[in-house]
């Protein structure tokens, strides 16, 4: 059963990209704008913290995290969203948010709902783990277009009641990958009220929450707390990868109701791997510090401004609200990616690789995604090359 469930999946984005580009010679010094891997410096004292607690590598780490880390996570959520959490019951550290986004469905999705096969809603384009999580529990992955017409956020309220009755979970990424759209207070409120009506959970992927221009993005747990929603209704997922430029630390968390976290912890007991203790204690110090986050955000704001200045006259260009990706319109995403690579050495990701065909359309096609993660000068050089190659004046 399991091999059949995964046998018809399309190739993952990165093997597809290598197959597309690597057969061609690059047209200049490579500028890598494909992977969203932060390149800004992480806080220098993180290494010192790991060394300070290095004896912890000699012990099995706590399954759901050391008290210091759980308390630091709760402190971050309280400062950022004004939501009090019980550090003993409502948070669990993750080996990166991908683990949590996958295991939440594994732990919480029922075998049936409304007398039929359960459904898991997700935006399209989307982070691939959403689809794999749904398939892993034999649920229907329902891919809802997140396009310019709906503000690049999925309109789950437009789905038929028959489908919503079968829905067990709905993923939302805000700020969105790849488009940088931010869910408003009203968006979260309407979605949570829809979840209350049809009895499903909202899985809020908020990994890009600390990279923004202007006002800080509203959080799903914040809105759920404000409106007095059922505590079981919302789970949030965060990471130090983007916030603190620490993708290699693989340190994140999930937070929500005690009932939901208890079930996720139980799955971890049997099938998970907690973070090493020195990593946990270093992570606690990182969650407790906001100074480096402010500095990091300022560097991204500079790059937003650079992109606006260089691409502002490009038809269809949309300045991102948050995150660190440019979502740029093109006639053919694969042809544009090949042209860029062959003529300039810039590597970007075809938008269609981040989405699936649904009802005959792939909403990612017609776009390329360019990651603005490199230092300012290199990012600016890449954006200029993109403009001159794909959007000549």
C-alpha positions in Angstrom: 0.0 0.0 0.0 2.7 2.5 1.0 4.8 2.1 -2.2 1.7 2.6 -4.3 0.8 5.7 -2.3 4.1 7.4 -3.2 5.0 5.8 -6.6 3.3 8.4 -8.7 4.7 11.5 -7.1 6.6 13.9 -9.4 10.3 14.4 -8.9 11.2 16.7 -6.1 12.0 20.3 -7.0 15.8 20.1 -6.6 16.5 17.0 -8.7 14.2 18.5 -11.4 16.1 21.7 -11.2 19.5 20.0 -11.6 18.2 18.0 -14.5 16.9 21.2 -16.1 20.0 23.4 -15.7 23.1 21.2 -15.3 23.0 20.0 -18.9 23.8 23.6 -19.9 26.9 25.7 -19.4 26.4 28.7 -17.1 26.8 32.1 -18.8 28.9 33.7 -16.0 30.0 33.5 -12.4 27.2 31.6 -10.7 24.7 33.5 -8.6 22.7 31.1 -6.5 19.2 32.3 -5.9 17.4 28.9 -5.8 17.4 27.6 -2.2 16.1 29.6 0.7 19.1 29.0 2.8 20.0 32.2 4.8 23.6 33.4 4.3 23.7 36.2 6.8 25.9 35.6 9.8 24.3 33.9 12.8 25.1 35.3 16.3 28.7 34.6 17.1 27.9 33.5 20.6 25.9 30.5 19.4 29.0 28.4 19.0 30.2 29.4 22.5 26.9 28.2 23.9 27.2 24.8 22.2 30.7 24.4 23.5 29.7 25.5 27.0 27.1 22.8 27.2 29.1 20.2 25.1 29.0 17.6 28.0 25.4 17.2 27.1 26.4 15.2 24.0 27.2 12.4 26.5 23.5 12.1 27.5 20.3 11.3 25.8 18.4 14.6 25.4 14.9 15.3 26.8 12.2 14.1 24.4 10.2 17.3 24.4 13.1 19.7 25.2 14.9 20.9 28.3 13.0 23.2 30.6 15.2 26.1 29.6 14.3 25.8 25.9 10.6 25.3 26.6 10.6 28.4 28.7 12.5 30.4 26.1 10.0 29.4 23.5 7.1 30.4 25.7 8.8 33.7 26.3 9.1 34.4 22.6 5.5 33.5 22.0 4.4 35.8 24.8 6.5 38.7 23.6 5.7 38.3 20.0 2.0 37.4 20.1 0.8 38.2 23.7 -0.3 34.6 24.2 0.6 32.8 27.5 1.6 29.2 27.2 2.4 26.4 29.7 6.0 25.4 29.1 5.3 22.0 30.5 2.3 21.2 28.3 1.9 23.4 25.3 5.2 23.4 23.4 7.6 20.9 22.0 11.0 21.5 20.3 11.4 20.1 16.8 14.3 18.9 14.6 13.3 21.7 12.2 9.7 22.6 11.5 9.5 20.0 8.6 9.4 17.3 11.3 6.5 19.0 13.1 4.5 19.9 10.0 4.7 16.2 9.0 4.1 14.6 12.4 1.1 16.9 13.3 -0.9 15.1 10.6 0.5 11.7 11.6 -0.5 12.3 15.2 -3.8 14.1 14.8 -5.5 13.0 11.6 -8.3 10.5 12.1 -8.7 7.5 9.8 -12.1 8.8 8.6 -14.2 11.9 9.0 -17.9 12.5 8.1 -18.1 8.9 7.1 -15.4 9.2 4.4 -11.8 9.7 3.6 -10.3 12.6 5.5 -9.0 15.7 3.6 -6.0 17.9 4.3 -6.1 21.4 2.7 -3.0 23.2 1.6 -2.1 26.2 -0.5 -0.9 25.7 -4.1 2.1 26.5 -4.5 3.1 24.9 -1.2 5.9 23.3 0.9 6.1 19.7 -0.3 5.9 18.2 3.2 2.2 19.2 3.4 1.3 16.9 0.6 3.5 14.0 1.8 2.0 14.3 5.3 -1.5 13.9 3.9 -0.6 11.0 1.7 1.2 9.3 4.6 -2.1 8.9 6.5 -4.1 8.1 3.4 -5.9 11.5 3.4 -6.8 13.4 0.3 -4.4 16.3 -0.2 -6.5 19.2 -1.5 -4.5 21.9 -3.2 -6.2 25.2 -3.2 -4.8 27.9 -5.6 -2.9 30.8 -3.9 -2.7 33.2 -6.8 -2.6 37.0 -7.3 -6.4 37.0 -7.7 -6.8 35.9 -4.0 -3.8 37.7 -2.6 -1.6 34.6 -2.8 -3.4 33.0 0.1 -5.8 30.0 -0.3 -9.5 30.8 0.0 -10.6 27.7 2.0 -14.0 29.3 2.7 -14.9 28.9 -1.0 -14.7 25.1 -0.8 -17.9 23.1 -0.9 -19.4 22.0 2.5 -19.1 18.4 1.5 -15.3 18.7 1.3 -15.1 20.9 4.4 -17.0 18.3 6.4 -14.2 15.8 5.5 -11.4 18.2 6.3 -9.2 17.3 9.2 -6.5 20.0 8.9 -5.7 23.1 6.8 -2.1 24.3 6.3 -1.4 28.0 5.8 2.1 29.4 5.4 2.2 33.1 6.5 4.3 34.9 5.4 3.9 32.8 2.4 6.6 30.8 0.6 7.1 31.7 -2.3 5.0 34.8 -2.7 5.7 36.7 0.6 2.0 37.4 1.2 0.9 37.9 4.8 -2.3 36.6 6.3 -4.2 39.5 7.9 -6.0 39.4 11.2 -9.3 39.0 9.4 -8.0 36.2 7.3 -6.9 34.2 10.3 -10.2 35.0 12.1 -12.3 33.8 9.2 -10.2 30.6 8.8 -10.4 29.8 12.5 -14.1 30.4 12.5 -14.4 28.1 9.5 -12.4 25.5 11.3 -14.7 25.8 14.3 -17.7 25.3 12.1 -16.4 22.3 10.3 -14.2 20.9 13.1 -10.8 20.8 11.7 -7.4 22.1 12.8 -5.3 25.0 11.4 -1.6 24.3 11.0 0.1 27.7 10.8 3.5 27.5 9.2 5.0 30.7 10.4 8.7 30.1 9.7 9.2 33.4 8.0 7.3 35.4 10.6 10.4 37.5 11.7 11.4 38.7 8.2 9.1 41.5 7.2 8.9 45.2 6.3 6.5 47.5 8.2 4.3 45.9 10.8 5.0 42.5 12.2 2.7 39.7 10.7 -0.2 38.7 12.9 0.0 35.1 14.2 -2.6 32.4 14.1 -2.4 31.6 17.8 -2.7 35.3 18.6 -6.0 35.5 16.7 -7.3 32.3 18.1 -6.6 33.5 21.6 -8.2 36.9 20.9 -11.5 35.4 19.7 -11.7 32.6 22.3 -11.5 29.7 19.8 -11.3 26.1 21.0 -7.6 25.7 22.1 -7.3 22.6 20.1 -8.1 24.5 16.9 -4.6 25.9 16.1 -1.0 24.7 16.1 1.8 27.1 15.1 5.3 26.0 13.8 8.4 28.2 14.1 12.1 27.8 13.4 15.4 29.5 14.0 16.5 28.8 10.4 15.2 32.1 9.0 14.8 34.2 12.1 18.3 33.7 13.3 20.2 32.4 10.2 20.7 29.0 11.7 19.3 26.4 9.1 22.0 23.9 10.1 20.9 23.9 13.8 17.6 22.2 12.8 15.9 23.8 15.7 12.2 24.7 15.7 9.1 24.3 17.8 5.4 23.5 17.7 3.0 25.1 20.1 -0.7 24.7 20.7 -3.2 23.1 23.2 -2.0 20.6 25.8 -4.2 17.9 24.2 -2.6 18.3 20.7 0.9 18.6 22.0 0.4 15.4 24.1 -0.4 13.4 21.0 2.5 14.8 19.1 4.8 14.0 22.0 3.5 10.5 22.1 4.4 10.0 18.4 7.9 11.5 19.1 8.3 8.8 21.9 8.1 6.1 19.3 9.2 7.6 16.0 11.1 10.8 16.6 14.6 12.1 17.5 14.9 15.0 20.0 17.5 17.7 19.5 20.9 17.1 21.2 21.0 18.8 24.6 23.8 21.3 23.7 21.7 22.4 20.7 18.6 22.7 22.9 20.4 25.0 25.4 22.0 27.1 22.6 18.5 27.4 21.0 17.1 28.7 24.3 19.6 31.5 24.3 18.7 32.3 20.7 15.0 32.5 21.3 15.7 34.8 24.3 17.6 37.3 22.1 15.9 39.8 19.8 18.8 42.1 19.0 20.2 39.9 16.3 16.7 39.4 14.8 16.2 43.1 14.4 19.6 43.5 12.7 18.9 40.6 10.4 15.5 42.0 9.5 17.1 45.3 8.6 19.4 43.6 6.1 16.4 42.1 4.4 14.5 45.4 4.3 17.5 46.8 2.5 17.3 44.1 -0.1 13.5 44.6 -0.5 14.3 48.2 -1.4 17.0 47.1 -3.8 14.6 44.8 -5.6 11.9 47.6 -5.8 14.4 50.0 -7.3 15.7 47.5 -9.9 12.5 45.8 -10.7 9.9 48.5 -10.0 9.1 49.1 -13.7 8.8 45.4 -14.6 5.1 44.7 -15.6 3.5 42.5 -13.0 6.3 42.9 -10.4 5.0 42.7 -6.8 7.1 43.9 -3.9 7.1 41.2 -1.2 5.5 42.0 2.1 7.7 39.6 4.0 10.0 36.6 3.6 13.0 36.7 1.4 11.8 35.5 -2.0 10.9 37.3 -5.2 8.0 35.8 -7.1 8.5 37.1 -10.6 6.1 36.7 -13.6 7.5 35.1 -16.8 6.0 33.6 -19.9 7.4 30.2 -19.3 9.1 29.4 -16.0 11.4 26.6 -17.2 12.5 28.5 -20.3 13.2 31.6 -18.2 15.3 29.6 -15.7 17.3 28.0 -18.5 17.8 31.4 -20.3 19.0 33.0 -17.1 21.5 30.3 -16.4 22.8 30.0 -19.9 23.2 33.8 -20.4 24.0 35.1 -17.0 24.9 32.4 -14.5 22.0 33.2 -12.3 20.1 30.1 -10.9 16.5 30.5 -10.0 13.7 28.0 -9.4 10.8 27.5 -11.9 7.6 28.3 -10.0 5.8 25.2 -11.3 8.2 23.1 -9.3 6.7 24.4 -6.1 3.1 23.5 -7.1 1.1 20.7 -8.4 -1.3 20.6 -11.3 -4.8 20.8 -9.9 -8.0 20.9 -12.0 -5.8 21.1 -15.1 -3.7 24.1 -13.9 -0.4 24.5 -12.1 -0.6 28.0 -10.4 3.2 28.1 -10.0 3.8 28.1 -13.7 4.4 31.5 -15.2 6.6 32.5 -12.3 10.2 32.1 -11.1 11.3 32.2 -7.5 14.5 34.0 -6.6 15.9 33.9 -3.1 17.4 37.1 -1.7 19.5 35.3 0.9 23.0 36.2 -0.2 24.8 39.4 1.0 23.4 42.7 -0.4 26.0 43.2 -3.2 25.6 39.7 -4.6 21.8 39.9 -4.3 21.8 43.2 -6.2 24.0 41.8 -8.9 21.6 38.8 -9.3 18.6 41.0 -9.5 20.2 43.3 -12.1 21.1 40.3 -14.2 17.5 39.0 -13.9 16.1 42.3 -15.1 18.5 42.7 -18.0 18.0 39.2 -19.2 14.3 38.6 -18.7 12.8 42.1 -18.7 14.9 44.3 -21.1 13.6 47.9 -21.3 
